[in-house]
Amino acid sequence: MLKYLFFFSFICTVAFSQTKVGGKVVDEFGEPIPFANVIFKNSKEGVITDENGYFYFESDNDYTVLQVSFVGFETLDVPLKKGLNSNLNIVLKEGTTLKEVVVYTGKTSKKNNPALDILRKIWARKRKNGLYMFDQYKYDKYEKVEFDINTIDSAFMSSKVFKGMEFVFDNIDTSRITGKAFLPIFINESISEVYGDNIKKKKKEILTANKKAMGNGDGVNTFIKDLYADYDIYNNYLKFFDKAFVSPLSRTGIDVYNYVLNDSAFIDNKWCYNIVYYPRRKGELTFKGDFWVNDSTWAIKKINLEASKSANINWVKEIYIEQEFDVLNDSVFLLKRDYMMSDFSFSKKEESKGLYGKRTTIVKNHVFNQPKDDKFYKEEVNFYDNKVFDKSDEFWSENRFEKLNRNESSIYKMLDTLQTVPKFKRIYNLATILGSGYIQFGHFDYGPIFSTFGYNDVEGQRIRMGGRTYFGPNDRWRLQGYTAYGFKDNKFKYGISGKWMVNTKKRLILNAGNRRDVEQIGVSLTTSNDVLGRSFASSSLFSSGTNNKLTSVNLTTVGAEIEPVKNLVFQTNFSYRTLKSASDAFSLDYYTDATQSEIKSEVKQSEINLVVEYTPKRKTVGYGVERLEVDNNYARFFVSYSNGFKGVMNSDFNYQKLQLFYRQPVLVGGFGRLFTTFETGKIFGEVPLGLMGVVPGNQSWFIIENTYNLLDYYDFVADEYASLHFEHHFNGRLFSRIPGLRKLNLREIVGIKGVYGSVSDENKRINASGLNYVAPENVYWEYHAGVGNIFKVLRIDFAWRGSYMDMPNARKFAVKASFGFYF
């Protein structure tokens, strides 16, 4: 049933352009011929076949003959009928004499190759072309993003799911890239002004108009925005779907691409060379295609890139890019048009159904060398202007850089109509529930539904119910809460919190809350006072060993935060908590006097906390009191200072706590991404076990970030610590070189982590818990190696202990797993 949410199906008569051709090129034995040259005879319009011999392209002109050529084979002329010529099976015969070479197969030479001589000249000039030639620049940009359902058949169309929604099939079109029929289902248009300063290395984009189907929700449109990030073909690596593809213009391209000088011609009165390129090996993140480059400026005039179907990327069957550059003042080449299309599908088989994601960007009206001050480039923290999203249809008719075609124009009306169809609303709501984890009832969301059931050694089976207010993604205030019940301890728990954004420009937010629950303390070195944060206590159903070291927490907080500069947040809050053991098998006892004659089991503590958090290049969705993060591939710098006050509200301890957290992901060329995480902290003053730093163990069967795979909870405690984690994701770079593993698209992960810590004598003296304080003074470390992308959703890590082998019940080896949907 759910598949119908994403894939509609249809059969129809296609509205033809002048000439469309598609099919497969094979040899006399039926074997596909990859990278063969297919063109309309006596023209410059053509493509090269993919690694399986398939091709498709079209032209607005009438052509009657298709010419197919390949080195070592006889060139073949194929007669065409007017309009569509699909499913052609073109057989090339081996030639007796070698004719003019158009495209080479196999590895081309790195010596005496004129294509590489041209490539080196492109490298030398790549930072001296286009916008780089000016100190400042400004231009207008129009962007159109679209989602289409593709590869339709009659079985889907005749399904009862579409009863009452047959009108959607009136908007069918055919892709000029793949030849597949598709149905547009989503469109987003925007117009903006872009300013840049190459000297200051500043850039700013001001959105002036935005129009999209399906209202102003934060889901689909933001997802698309993340998928279609900006890229520069002159860069060595192009990032798509969190993967670094090697650009054909890269300085390392010689090692991964074959290059052939194919042709030369005048384009817009500029003499240009045509270079065809294709991958040297399968399974790597590369493209195939060709580009035209000017013979004097060595600037790109036209380029197309098509991702190799064997590339190690999930859920994406095809990526296709076209860029065209305009000539200004005879020597300046500026990007005029950028088109990108991705084919999302559960399978890479040719007949599999999927979704096209398409983005068209057009730029014009360039202005140069008009400087702006630094204040102008200061990014808006929380921009939201209703006027931008409220432009009339007349405005769009007059200001679009290009007209919508008939089917695109119909999307808005079609989706408005769909939202009135009860059946569609039910399907749409089901998808929303699975995506967000909440069930909506008017302006109240019930959930998250995935936290409804849990288990731990203290509560036994646990049931949780909760919800939040929700009027939209830009809500300025939100209330949320939950209640839970444990069937073993027969106790109710609860949590409630509220947030209110007082100032939208600077995101000044006031918050307050209270939580009474059972918690697993010590799952993270860097602590927070998030009242409704994730609880690991209820996850013990999938854990190793006994997990009864749980704490009953009663936490109340009042606080505020402000974001004066984009992605720089200051927080302060006052908290009061009581802590006591939730189990007879675990104690938080401490001595209250120097003679160690008096013992107290409950901790009462008031605290003021100050936090500075900086997350450069973080992308978020929405403008409300809560925002969604697009991804986690950004640096995070976090500093926290806490002060405990003895006597305030009967508080027990005076102390100061300082913590620092730094996480930095780095793309390492074509070798994947390295994640480095550093944490350090120190507690000044006397504190009991409940307020100590606990080195985070991991007793679950799953991978938990920033924990130690072979430690149990409370194996190590520390009031002074430093932790360093390295984890590198190769993204299949190594496995792609092994023939037997290449087709599995597995991905390699390696990592090492270590922690140093100590405990002061004064904190040891007041310890009456019965737990022997052990600090990693000789550095505890472990390492792991893993295989990801198993069946596209599973990762398995193997972890080994590197030190403290003689600890009681020390685990020396563990296997952990995680599930997820990743590109």
N, C-alpha and C positions, 0 to 999 in steps of 0.2 A: 504493500500500500504506500509506504513512504517513498518508494522510487518515483511515484507519480508526482510527488511534490517537486522534484527536480527535472524530470524528463517528461514532457508532453510529447505526443507523437502524432504524426499527420502524414497524409499522402495528397499530392496536389499536382497541378500543372504549373511548371516554373515559368516565371516571366523572363524570357531570354534576353541577353544582350546580343551583340552582333555575332561573336564567335566564342564558343567555350569548348575546351578539350580536356579530357582526362583519361587516364588509363595506366597501363603498365608496360615497361620495356623489358623484354627477355631475350635470351639467346636461343639458338636452335634446339637446345636441350631443355628449354623451359625455365632455366635459371635466371633470376632477376639481374639486371645490369644497373648497378648504382652509379649515380653521378653522370649519366648520359646527358647529352645536350639535346634539348627539345625546343625548337623555335618555329614560328610561322615563317615560311619561306620568304626570302627577300625582305626581311624585317629585322629589327633588333629586339622584338618581343619574344621572350622565351624563358625557360626555367631549366634546371637540372633535376634529374630524378633523385628520389631519396635513396637511402641504403637498401630499400626493398624494391627498387625499380619503379615506384609509383610517381605520378606527376598529375598536376592539374593547374591550369591557368586560363585566362580569358582576355579578350580584347574588345574594345568598342568598334573596331574596324572589321570589315569583311575579309576573311582569308579562305582560300580554297585548298591550300596544301600545307601540311605539317612536315617539317624536316627533322629527322632524328639521326644523330651521329655519335660515334664513340670510337676511340682509338682501337685499331685492330679489326674493326667491323666496317662493312660497307654502309655508306650513308643511304638512308631510306627516305623517300618522299611518300607521304601518306595523304591521299585525297580526303578532303573534308566536305561534309554536307553543311548547309547553312544552319546556323544556330548551335545547338548542343551536340557535341560528339563525346559521349561518355563510354566508360568501360572498354576503351580501345586496348587491344592486346597486340603490341607491336613487336615483331620478331626480327632481330638483326642477324644477318649472316656474316660469318667471318670473312674478312677481306683478303684478297691475294696480294694486294699491294697496299702499302701504308699511304693514306691520303693525308691531307692537312689535319694536324692535330688540333682539336677544339678543347677537349677535356682529357686529362690524364687519369688513369686509374693507378692505385698503389701509391707508394711514397715517391714524391718528386724530389729531385736533387736539391741540396742546400748550396751547391756550388754552381756557378755559371747559370743561374736562374734569373732572368730579367725581372720576373715578378718580385723577387726578394730585393733587388736593387731599388725598385720603386717603393717597396715597403719601408726600406731604411730611410728614404727621403721623406716619407710620411711621418716617421718617428721624429725626425729632426725638426719638422715644422708643426707638429700637432699642437703645441702650446702657443703658436703664433698665428693661428687661423681663427676665423669667426669672431666671436665676442671677445676672445683674448687679445685682439688687436686694439681694443679701446680701454681707456681707464674706467669709464662708466658707461652703462647702457640702460635702455628702457625699451620694452616692447609690450604689445597687447597679445594676450593668449586666449584662444578658445579651445576648450577640451570637451570631448564627447566620449562617454563611457557607456558601454552597452553589454547586456547579457542576452544570449540567444540559446534556445534549445536546438540541438542539431541531431542529425541522423535519425529521421523519423520513419516509422513504418505503420502499416495499416492496423496491425494488432493493437498498438498503443492507442491509435486514434479511435478505434471502435470500443475501447474499454468503457465500462459503465461509469468510471470515475469522472469522465468528461461530459456526462449527460447534464445538459443545462448550461454547458460552457463551450459549446461548439463554435461560438463566434470567434474564439481565439485563433482559429485556423484560417481566418481571413487575411492574416498578415504574414504570409509565407514569402521567403526570399531564398536566394541561392548564394553561397559564399564564392567569391571570385578567387579565393585561395585554394579551397579544397573541393569545390563543386558540390558540397552537401547542402541539402535544403535545411533551412533553419527558421525558427519562429522567435522574433524579438520579444523579450518579456520584461526587460528593465532598461531604462536609459537615464543618464545623468548628464546634464550640460552645465558648463561653467564658463564664465568670462572673467578674466583677471588682468591686472597690470603687474608686470614683473620689472623690478629694479635691481641693478647689480653694480658693485664697485670692485674691480679687479685689484686695485691697490690695497684697499682695506679688507678684501676678501669677504665682502658682505653681500647678502642677497635677501630680497624681500618680495613676497607676492601678496598683492592686495586683491581679495575676491570682491568683484563688483556685482556679479549676478550669478545665481545658481537655480537650476530647475531640475527636478527629478520626479520620476514616477514613484508610487507607493509611499507618498507622504515624506515627512522629515525624520524618519526613524534613523537609528544609528547603526543598524546591522549590515545590510547588503552594501550600501554605498561606501561605508568605511572599510569593509573587507576589500572591496575593489580598489579603493585608494591605496591600501597597503600592497596589494598585488602589483599595482602599476606605479612603482616608484620611479623617480627620475633617473635617467642614466645618460652617460656620455660615451658614444662609440669609440672615442679616442682613448678612453681609460683602458688600462690593462685588463681589468675584470669588470664584468657587468653583473649586477646583483638582481636576480629574479627568484622569488619564492625562497628567500633565505639561502640561495645557492650562488656561488661565484662562478659564472661562466667566463671562459677565456675569450676576450674580444679578438676578432680576426685582425684588428689593427694593433694588437698587443705586441710588446717587445719580446714576449715569450711565445708568440704565436708560431714561430718557426718550429718549435718543438712539438706542437700539437696539431698543426694544420699543414696541408699541402697547398701550394699556391701555383697558379698557372696564368701567365699572361695570355689572355684569350682574344682580345680585339682592341681596336682603337677607332675613335670616331669623334665628330663634332657634336657636342650637346650644348644647346643654347649658345652657339658661337664660341664654345670653348673646346679645345682639343683635349680629349680625355682617353685614358687607358682603362680597359676592362680587365679585372683580375677575378678569376674564379678560385674559390677556396673550399676545401672539405676536410674532414677530420682524418688524422693519421691513424687513430685507434678508436675502437668502439667503447662505449660505456663511460666516456669522459664528458664533462660539461662543456660541450663545444657546439658550434653551428656549422652549417654549410650555406653557400650562397655566392654572391659576387658583389663587386663594387666598381664604380667608375670614379677615377681620380684625375684631377687636372694636371697637365704636364708642366706647369710653371709654378703654381702655388702649392702643389701637392696636397690640395684640400679635396675632401670627398665631395663629389657631386650627387651621387646616388649610391645607396647600399641596401641590400636585403640580407636578412639573417634568418635562418630556419634551424631551430634546435634539433640536434640529432635525436631520433626516436629512441636510441639506445641509452640516452643520457640518464644518469642515476637521479631521477626526480619522480616523485609519486603524484598520482592523480592528474598529471598534465601530459596529454598525448602529444601536443604540438605547441610550439611557440614560433610565431612568425613576426618579423619586424621589417618595416620599410621606412627609410628616411630619405628625404629629398631636400637638397640645399639650393638656395637662390644665390645669384651672383649680384653683388652690390659694388658699384664703382670699379668694375672690371677685375678686381682682385680679392674682394672680400666675399667669402662663402658663408652664408647664414642659413641655419636650419629653417626650412619653410613648412615642412609637413612631416609628421611622425605618426606612423600607424603601427599598432601592435595588436596581435590576436593570439589568444591562448585557447587551446581546446582541453577543457577539464573533463576527465572521464575516469571511471573506476578501472578501466582496462585500456591497454594500448593497442588492442586489436583494431583493425581498420573499420570493422562494422559496428564497433561498440558505440553506444549512445553517450552523449555528453552535453556540455555547455560551452559555448563560445564566450570568452570574455574579450571585449574589443575596446581599444582606446585610440581615438584620433585626436591629435594635437596640431593646431595650426597657429602660427605666429606671424605678426606683421607690425607695421608702423614703428620701426626701430628709430630710436633717438640715441645719440651718443654724446659722451663727454659733457654731461650736465651733472656735476657732483651734488650729493646730498650729505647733510651732516650726520653724525653718529646717532643722534636722537631719532632721525627718520627711520633708521634701520633697526631700532629697538622693537623686538617682536611683541605683538599683542599677547598678553597672557591668556585672556579669555574672550576673544572676539566673538560677538554674536549680534548681528544686525538684521532684524526682520525684513528690512527693505531689500536686502540682498536676495532673500528667498521669495520675495513677493512680486517679482516683475510680471508684467502682463504678457499675454500671448503676442500682442502687437509689438512689444519691446523685442521679444525674441525673433520675431519675423524680420525686424529691421536690423538687428545687431548680430545675428549668427554670422560666422565667417563663411559658412557654406550651408546650403539648404538641406533640410532633412529629406530623405526619400519618403515615398508613400508609406512604407511599412513602419519606418521610424516615427513618422508623424502620428501613426495610429496607436503607438504604444501607450501614450498618456490616456487616451480615451478608453482603450481596452482595459487597462489596469484599474481605472476608476470604476468601470462597469463590473470588473471581477470582484471588487471589494464589496459589492452589493449582493453577490451570490453566496448563499449560506454554505454550500458545499466547499467553495474555495476558502471561505473564512475558517471553516473547521480544519482544513488541511494546513492553512497558513498558521493557525494557532498551535497546531501540533508541532510544527517545525520550530516555532518560537519557544515552546516549552522545552524541547530537546536541546535547543541552542543556549537558552538562558538559565534553565533549571528552575524556572518559576512558572506557576499557573496563574493566569490573570483573571481576576474577578472585578470588573469595573476598574477602580483606581487602587485596588489592593492586589498584590502578588503573593501567592502562597508558595513557600519554598525556603531554601533550595531543596528540591525533592530528593536529590542524591544524598542528603544528610539525614534522611528520615530514620534509617535503621543503623545501629552500631552495636559494639560489644566491647567490654573490658572486664578485667578480673574483679573489679570492685562492684560495678553496677550490673554485671551480667548483660543480658539483652537490654538494649536501650532504644527508646523510640523518641523522636524529636519532631516537633511541629513548629513552624514559624512563618513569617511573612514580612512584607514591607509595603509602604505606600509607593505608588508609581503612577505619575501623571504623564511622564515622557522622559526622554533622555536628558532634558535640560532642566529638570526639577531643581529649584533653589533650596528646597528642604526635603528631608526624608526621615521617616520614622521606621524602625525595624525592630523585630524582637523574636523570641522563640521560647518555648517551654519544652522540657525533656523529662522523661521518667525512666528510672532504672528498676528492673524487675527483681534484682538481687538485693539491692540496698533499700528498696521501697521508698525512694526519695524523689521529690520533684526538684528540678533545676530550672533556671530561667536566665534570660538575658534580654536587655532592652537598651536601645540607644537612639539618639536623635541628632541630626545635623542641620544646620541652617547657614546658607551662604548669604552673609550680610552685604558684602560688597562683591559684585560680579567682576569688575575690572581687575581687581587685585586678588580675587578669590579668598576673601576673608571669611573663614568658616568657623562658627562656634559649634561645639559638640559636647554632649554629656551622655553618660550611660552607667548601667549597673549590671553586673553578671554574678550569679551564684551557680557554680558548677564544679564538676570534677575535672581536673586538668593533669596533663603529663608535663611537669616542669622539666626544663632541660632539653628541649628539642631544638633549641637555637641558641648560639652564643650571644647574638645581638638581640636584645629583648625589646618589646614594645608594649604599650598599654592599650592596644586595640581591644575594645570591650567584646566585640563579636568576632574576634579572629578565629582562625581554624583551630579546632581541638583535636589533638592526636590521641587523647585518652579513649575515644570511641572507635579507634581503628585497630584494636587488638585482635580482632577476629583472624587477621592474617599476620601473625607475629610468631617469633621464635622465643622460647623461654618464658619464664614467669614475668608478668608485668603488673605488679601490685604496688609499685612505688608511686602512687597517685596522691594528689593533693586537692583538698576541698578549698576552693577560692571564692572569696566574696570581694569583688573589685568594683569600686566606684570611681569614675573619672569625670572631670570637667576641664575642657580645654579649648584652644583656638589655634588656627593655622592661617598663614598668609603666603601668597605667592607673588612677591613684588616684581620678579623677573621670571620670564618663561623657564619652567623646570627647576627653579630655585625656591624651595619651600622652607619656611620657618614654622616650627610648632612649639607650643608650650602647653602643659597640662598639669593639673593637680590631681593626685590619686590617693585613695585610701583603700587599703586591702587588709583582710585577715586571711591567714594561711594556717591550715591544720591538716594533719594526715587523714586521708580518706580510707585507710586500711590499718588493721591491727598489726599487719606484718611490716609496716613501715612507720618510721618516726621522724618528726621534725624537732624533737626535744632539744633544748639548749639550757645551759646554766645561766642563772641570773645574778650570781655573786661570785666573788673571787675565790671563795672557799669551796666552790662546786658542791654546795649543799642544797641549793634550791634549783628546781627544774621547772621550766615552763614549756607547754606543748603547743601553744598557739602564738602566732606572730601577728601583731597589729602594727601597721606601718603606714604613715603618711609620707608623701614624696612629691617633690616638684621636679618636672622633667623638661629639659630644653633640647630641641632637635633641629639640626640643619641638614637638609637633604638636597643634593644636586644631581639631576639626571639629564645630562645634555643629550640632545637628539632623541629624546623619548617622544613617541607619538601616542596621542590619546584621542579618544572619541567622545564627543558630547561637550556641553558647556555647563552642565549642572553641578550639583554638589558632589556627585559621584561620577567618575569618568571611567571608561574602559581603556585598557592599554592594548595597542595594536600588536606589539610583540615585545620580547624582552631582550632584544639585541641592542642595548644601550648601556653605557657606563652608569654606575650608581655609586655615589659618594655620600656616606651617612655618618654623622657625628652626633652622639647623644651624651648629655650631661644630666645626671640625676642627683638630687640631694634629699636624703632622708632626715626628718626632723623628730627627734625624741621628745615626747611629751605632748606634741600637738595631736589632739584627739586620742590621747592615751597611747601614742605611738611609742614603740619600744627601743628604736635605735637611731643614732646619728651616724651618717655615712655619706660619702660622695662616690659616685660611680661615673667613670668616663669610658665610652665605647666608640670605636671607629670601625666602619665597614666600607670596603672598596671592592667593587666588582667591575671587571673590564673585559668585554668580549672583543677579540681582534681577528679580522680576516687575514689569514696567512697566505697571501697569494692564491695559488690554485690548490693549496693543501688543506683547505678547510678552515675551521674557526677554533681559536684557543680561548677558553674562558679561565680567567684568573680571578680568584677571590681571596682577599686578605681581611682578616678580622683581628682586632686587638682590644684589650680592655683592662681596667684595673679598678678595684674597689678600695677606697681609702676609708678605714674605720672598721669597727667590729660588727660582724653580721653572722646570723645563724645559717643553717643549711638552706632554709627556705628562700634566703636572699643571696645565696652564693651563686657564682657562675658554675654551670654544669656543662662539661664537654658533651655535645649532643651525640648520643648513640643512635643506632637504628636497629631495632629488634623486629621490624617488619620484614616481609619478603620482597618489599618494593624499594625502588631507588628514591631516596628523599634528598633533595639538594642541601648541601652544606652540613650534612651529618656524616658520621663515621660508620662505615658498613659493618665493622667487626667489633664495635663497642656496644655494651648494654647501657641502659640508662643508669647514671650515677657511678659508672666505672671510674671516671675521673671527675674531680671537682677542682675549682681554682678561683682565687680572687684576683689573680693576675695571669693573663694569657695572651698568646699570639698564635694565630692559625693561618695557614696558607694552603690553598687548593689550586691545582692545575688540572684542567680537563680539556683534551683536544679531540675535536670531531673531524675526522679525515673525509667524511662524506663520500666514502667509496673509492677514494683515490688509489688506495693500494689494492683492494680486491678487484678493481677493474682491470688490473694487469694480469690476473690469474684466469686463464681460459675457463676452467671448470666453475668458477664462482662469478664470472662476469655477468651472466644473465640473471643472477639472483638479486642484483642491485643491493647487496649488503653494504653496511657502512661501519667503519672502524671507530672505536672510541678508546682512548687510553687516558689514564689520570693518576695523579699522586697527590696525597694530602697529608699534612702533618700539623701537630699542635704542641706548643710548649706552654706550661703553666706551673704555678706554685700557689701555696696556701700559707698565709702568715701565721705566726705562733699564736697570736691573740685569737684568731678564728678557730684554730685547733683547740684552744683551751676551753672555749664555751660550747664545744660540740658535745651534746649528750644524746645524739640520735642513735648511737650504736653503729652507725655507718663509719667505717674507717676511711678517713680522708686520704685519697691517693691523688696526687697531682702529677701530670706528665712532665716532671722536671728533666728527664732525659730525652724528651721529645718522642711522643707517640706518632708513628706514621704507618700508612698503608698505601697500597697501590691497586689499581684495577684496570682490567681490559675488557672491552665489551664489543658486542656485535649488535648493530641496530638495523632497523628496517626489515626485520624478519616478518614475512607475510605483510609487509608495509606498515605494520602497527606495533610490533613487539621489539623491545630491546632487552638483551640479557647481558648482565655484567658479572664478571668473575673477579672477586676481591681477595687479596692476600694481606695478611698482617706482616708488618715489617719490624716491629719492636714490641717490648713487653710481652714476650712469648710465655713467660713463666707465671703470669697472673692467674689466679684461680679461675677455672672455667673459661679460660681465654679461647675465643674462637679464632682459628688461624686461617680459615677459608670460608667464603660464603658466596652464594649465587643470589643475585637480586634481579628483579625484572621491572619493567614499566611498559605501559601501553599509551599510545597516543597517535593522532593523525598528523603527520608531518609531510610537507612537500619533499 
